[in-house]
């Protein structure tokens, strides 16, 4: 799709310097700009590229002053970076504004589907499913029986949502996500064989939650696994049965959270963190990447390491750890010196 400089300026409430009819159909970095592309300039370090780029339109700050002539059309705004981000959001909305039901697919006769829906080909909508307005469900998705999905959600291709799941409004679920699969629960019998414990709970996801690709959220054994409002999950995250994650917490990729752990609000959890089960993590906690959490954490804790302990203490300890070879060498030298002195004294 193509946009003119005038259309873009109207969206951003910017001023045009150049040709208002200049057209663009793609986005680019300023140093890689080419004819027909749109880019932005906000960092002064990249100013020289403005005079060499062949991008058709460049968004710049109103305070920016040209040092020499340029052939590209400029759109001047209060904040070029924020305006470009706003434009990306608008572009995404336009690009993903699909409506209609593609064939083939299966929609149960008992399902209730709202207005403005997009349902991609080869999707399955189970019995008694309720889907709100303006929901986008991309191809090859599975929505299990008795699932409820709120308004303005986007479910990308290949997502599998098991039965009884509840999803709020304005949620985004990326490809490969599995929600509501069985929790990892087994009990050994008298022969030492492991038998599955029925997982009869569900998953509840509140409003404005983003879930990254290939993440898994297990259903509860009893009750619910709960992802509170505003939570943002990166790719490849494992959330076990009966976990609860508080509002506006963000978790980076490859983190695993074991069963029945409760995580507070506004926490920041780095990549590849492992959290054992049945813990309570307070509010505003920050956990550095690759940490192993084996005990409860209080509000505002900042931890690192395996097992994790105070971030400041970790950094101090790490200095000593790096110097261990030198320290051992010094101890050996001291030991040799003591032996020499002892031998001299004995003589």
N, C-alpha and C positions, 0 to 999 in steps of 0.2 A: 504494500500500500504506500501511496505517496502523500506527502504533506508539503505545503508551501511555507515559506518563511512567515508569511502573514498569519497563517493558521497557527503556527507554533507560537508566534508572538502573542496572539490573542489568548492562547491557553496559559502562557506564562506571564501575561501582562507586561511584556517587554517592549523595547523600542528597537526598530529596525534601522541598521546602517547598511545600505546596499539595496539589492533587488528583492522586493517583497514577494515576487513571483518565483523566486528560486525554489526548486523542488528537491526533496530528499526522500530516500526510500530505505535507508539503513543507518545504523549507528556505528561509530568508530572512535578509537583513541585519536587524539589530535596529531600524534606523530605518525599515525598510520592512515590518516584521512585520505579519501579519494573522492572523485566526482560523484555526486549523488548521495554523499554521506553527511550526517550531522554529528558534531562533537561539541566539547565545551572546554573552556580554559578558566581555571580558578587559581592554580598554583603558578606564581611568577617564574618559577624555574622552567616552566614550559613555554614562556612567552616567545622565544625564538621560533618555535614550531608554527606559530600563527602566520609567519611570513613565508613558510615553505610548504605548508599543508595544501593539498588540493581538495580538502573537504568543502562542500558547497555552502554549509552554514556552520557558524561557530557561536555558541552561547558564551558571553563574557560578562564580567561585572560592569555596572554602570560607571564605576570609578576608573575603569581601564582606559588608557590613552594610547592611541596608535603612535608608534615611533616612525613608521613609514607606511606607504600605501600597501594594501592587500586586495587581492581579487575576490576573496571570500566574503559572503554576506554575514554580518554580525547581528546578533540579537542581544541587546544590553538589558540586564536584569539586576535586581538588588543582590542576589547571591547565586552565582552561576552553578555551583555544586548542588545546592538544594533544588534549583530549577531543573537541572538535568535529571535529578532523581525523581522529581515530580513528573517529568516527561516520560521517564521509564515506566512509572506506574501507569500513566495514561496509555502508553503503548501496549503494555501487558493487558490492560483491560480491553482494549480494542482487539488485540490479537486473539485473546481467549474468549471473546464474546460470541460463543457459539450457542445456538438455540435449535432445538428440535430433537427428534428421536430417530436415530439411525437404525437400519436393519442389517443383519438379523440381531435380535436380542430377545430376552425373556423378561416379561413384567407380569408378576402374579396379578390375578384379577382382584385380589383383596388389598393390593398396594394402593396408597394414596400419594399422588404426586402433585406438587405445586406448579405454579405458573412459571414460565420462562426457563424451563429446564432444558439442559442438554444431556442426552444419554447416548454415549458412543456405542458403536457396533460391538456385538459379542458380550454385552453386559448382562448380568443376571440380577433381577430384583425379586427378593423372596416374598413370602406371605406376610401380610399385615405390616409391611414396611411403610413408614411415613417419611416423605421427603418434602422439604420446604420449598420456598420460591427461589428462583434464580440459582439453582444448584447446577454445577457442571460435573458430570460423571463421565470420565473418558473411557475409551474402549477397553474391553477385557477386565472389567471390574466386577466384583462379586459383593452384593449386599445381602446379608443373611436375614432370615425371618425375624420379624418383630423389632427390627432396627429402626431408630428414629434419627433423622438428619435434619438439622435446622436450616435456616435461610442463608443464601449467599455463600455456600460452601463450594470448594473445588476439590474433587477427588480425581487424581490423575490415574493414568492407565495402569492396570495390573494390581490395583489395591484390593485386598480381601478383608471384608468386614464381617466377622462372624455374628451369629444371632444375638439378639437382646442388647446390642450396643446402642448407646445414646450419645449423639454428637450434637453440640450446640451450633450457634450461628457464626458465620464468618471464619470457618476453619479451613485450613489447607492441608491436604494429605497427599504426599508425593508417592511416586511409583514404587511398587514393591512393598509397601507397608502392609503389615498384618495386624489387625486389631481383634482381640477377643479369642485368640487361640488358647488352648488349655495351659493353665499354670503347670509348673514342673513339680508335680506332687505324686510321690510313690511311697508305698509302705511295704516292707519285707514281710513275707509270711514265714511259717515254721520251716520251710524248705530253703529259706534264703532268697527266694524269688521275689522280685519287686512287682507289686500290683498297683495300677493307677488309681489314685484317689479322684473320684468324680469332681470336676470343677464346674459348679453350677451357678456361679456368680456372673457378673457381666463387667463391661468397661463403660465408664462415663467420662466423656470429654466435654469440657465446658467451652464457652465462647472464645473466639480469637486465638485458637491454638493452631500452631504449625507443627507438622510432623514430617521429618526428613525421610528420604528414600531408604527402603530396606530396614526400617525400624520395626520392632515387634513389641506390642503391648498385650500382655496375657490377661485373660479374664480371671476374676477372683474365684477362689475356692468357694467361699460364701461371701455375700455382700458384693462390693464393687472395687475394682481398680479405678482410681480417680485421677484425672489430669485436670487441674483447675484452670481457671480463666487466664489467658495470656501466656501460657507456657509455650516455649519454643524449643523444639527438639531437633537436633542435627541428624545426620544420616547414621544408620547402623547402630541404633541404640536399643538395648534390651531392657524392658521394664517388666518385672515379674508380677505374679499374682498378688493382689491386695495392696500394692504400692499406692501411695498417695503423694502427688507432687503439687506443692502450693502455688498460688498465683504468681505469674510473671517470673517464674524461674526459668533459666536458660541452661541447656545441657549440650555439650559438644560431643562430637562423634565417638562411637565405639565405647561409650560408657555402659556399664551393666549395673542394674539395681536389683538386688535379691528381694525375695518375697516379704511383704508386710512392713517394709521400711516406709517411714513418713518423712517427707522432705518439706521444709517450710517455704515461705514466700520470698520472692526476690533473691533467690540463691543463684550463684554462678558456678557451674561445675565444668571443669575442663575435660579435654578428650582423654579417652582410655582410663577413666576413673572406674574403680570397682568398689561397690558399696555392699557390705554383707546384709543379711536379712534382719528384720525385727529391730531396726535402729530408729532413732528419732533425730533428725537433722533440723536445727533451728532455722529462724528467719535470717536473711541477709548473709548467709554463710557463703564463703568462697573456697572452692577446692581446686588446687592446682592440678594440671594434667598428670596422668599416670599415678595418681595417688590411690592408696588402698585404705578404705574407711572401715574400721573394725569396732568403733565405739560411737556412742552418741556425741553430737556436736551441739554446742550452745549457740544462741543467737550471735551473729557477727563474727564467728570464728573464721580464721584464715589459716588453712592447713595445707601441708604438702608431705609427700613421702609415703612409704609403705613399711609398717603401718603409719598412717599420717599423724603428724604432730604439728605444733605451732610453726607457722611459716618463718617467723624470725629465728626461732630456735633451729629450724631445719637449715637455714642459710648459714648460721654460725657453725653448726655441726658439719656441714658440707665442706667448709674451709678446712676443718681438722681432718676430715676424711681424705681430702685430696692430698694433705701433707703427711698421711700415715707412713708412706715409705721413708720419707726423711726422718720422721720421728722414730721409727723403728731402727733406722741406721744410727741415729744419735744414741738411742738406748743401748744398742750393741756396743757402741764406742765407750759409753759410760761403764757398761758391764766389764769390758776388757780392761779399762783403766782401773776399776775397783779391784779386779783380780790381780793386776800388776802390783797395785799398792799393798794388797793383802800379802802377796808373796814376798814383797820387800820387807814388810813389817815382821813376818814370820822368820825371815833370815836374820 
